[in-house]
Amino acid sequence: MKSKLQSKLLLPLTALGGLLLTGCGQTGPLPTFGKAIVPQWITGDFDGQPGDEYIATSNLEDVVFNARGEVIGWYVKSNAGTPFIKQRADGTYDFSALVNSKTVVNMVGQSAVQGQTASAFAPDRRAFALKGGPLDPAQAAQTTVPALKTDHNAQTATFKYTQGGASVTKTVTLHPRNFIIALKTEVQNGPERVNLLLPGLGKADNPSVKAYAVGAAQPIVVSGSGTATVQNIQYAALQEKPSQMAHALIVRPEAGTTINATLTGGPQGLISADIPAISNVEVYGGKNELIHLYQSGYTMLPGLFEPNIFGKISLVIVKIMEALYRVIGNWGLVIVALTLLLRLVMWPLMQVQGRSTARMQIVQPKMQEIQARYKGKTDMESQRAMQAETAQLYRDHNVNPAGCLTGFLPFPVLIALWSTIRNFEFDKGFLWLPDLAIPDPFYILALIYLIVNIGQLYVMTRKSPEMFRQQAFMYIIFLYFALTFPAGVTIYTILSTLIGIGQQILINKQVEQETASLATSVQKVDPGTTRPRKPNRTIDAPKDD
């Protein structure tokens, strides 16, 4: 009985386990108090070698370029808004959290040559490196200081260098709200076509390597350490198995550029994009996750990403969010409206589950009495008798133990909703929140979250104070996650929990009234009108003559 009463508690516990398994826990320091990370360019010595590097930092990622516009560090943040780069008092920067962290992977930093002598930022693992004719990323080049520019919607840098008589101009544009980098390349006095190197994904874990040719029926996939060349691609991709912690690197042509891709599989996956001397390409380097790919316009590419059942639900949710935003015009209010809408749709299911929970609480004292009477009796007859009394107790109070299981029916929707909001990139804040895609920097939502969940636990266990005390500590663990949840997720969770508390309070009152009516429904017979019961008639057996 006690385990059935706790069935609703399994929902948050299961969610907690799911969050842990999908890598949703915090993997770095909490966001800076009071603000999100302001997108900007940082100049400093990142690799310990002569010359500065140029780092585009934002809530989503820190991307490190050398003076030739080659990416030597591509760090995608597991939790948006985590500030891995620290500025010292003297104005210099501390990059040790990026270089040494075991929880943040450099997507392009895994050298093909392993061991202590391997370069941490080897030439063969630099994204956007150009190779062909006199151009060679392993050889020296004459560089100039790049032109850096940052505005609200973009971080732009123009890199120029010369090598072997060829001059190269690269213009990169990063968008702080997604993982897309637009790359414009112009090579003068060099070959008509060059190879653009796109290594990944840093973990050396044998990613999926594929390319889809324009007009093809299906993508070309490289298995193991094989190679393949695909002409005139629609896109080429390196992808880890989809998850919250997985990465993807995808390249596709822009503005009439024709790309021929050579794919190399195996742990050191590589895309070598054969591009014209003047070209425009778009590169996605970030999470191999449905919502980010959808917002970046990549889910429409054939054969790139096949969502599972949770993903399909997430796509429906995100489209509803977009429709609501077109009407409301505020993402915070969209989350409020979406929460109300989904709770309304799930109200009947939650009603069944809530009534079952309320009835379980009412019969709990009597159930404990039954268990006390049969305590220590393990013989079959006693066990059958206890089961019979329990079944009769359920029938007398109209309790359906299976009703508790209905609380799990909307769980796929709740998981999909949580994942959708967690990965959705909002373009504005809400109330005191600077950004709904990162945790509340003032921790106000975390405190409200804790109070609301303690309130929910009290409503669920009000007939069992001992159980309340036993379970209350669990929400201290939840508080830790509330500190790391994006603010949009926490708003949804708080509001949904408040609605659930209100619904459960209403159900408790209804069930208590029904129970009271059931107790007084026994008809009492008036003693003054009671007729004496006739004695039983005895029929004697016939006597023998």
Secondary structure, DSSP 8 states (H G I E B T S, - for coil): -HHHHTGGGHHHHHHHHHHHHTT-S--S----TT-----EEEEE--SSSSS-EEEEE-SSEEEEE-TTS-EEEEEE-SSTT----EE-TTS-EE-HHHHH-SSS-BTT---SS-STTS-TT-GGG-BTEEEBTTB-TTS--EE---EEEE-SS-EEEEEEEEETTEEEEEEEEE-TTSSEEEEEEEEESS-SEEEEEEE--SS-S--EEEEEETT-SS-EEE-TT-EEEESSEEEEEEE--SSTT-EEEEEEE-TT---EEEEE-STT-EEEEEEESEEEEEEEEEE--HHHHHHTT-TTSTTT----HHHHHHHHHHHHHHHHHHHH--HHHHHHHHHHHHHHHHHHHHHHHHHHHHHHHHHHHHHHHHHHHTTT--SHHHHHHHHHHHHHHHHHTT--GGGGGGGGTTHHHHHHHHHHHHH---SS-BTTBS-TTS--TT-HHHHHHHHHHHHHHHHHTTT-HHHHHHHHTHHHHHHHHHHHS-HHHHHHHHHHHHHHHHHHHHHHHHHHHHHHHHHT-S----GGG----------------
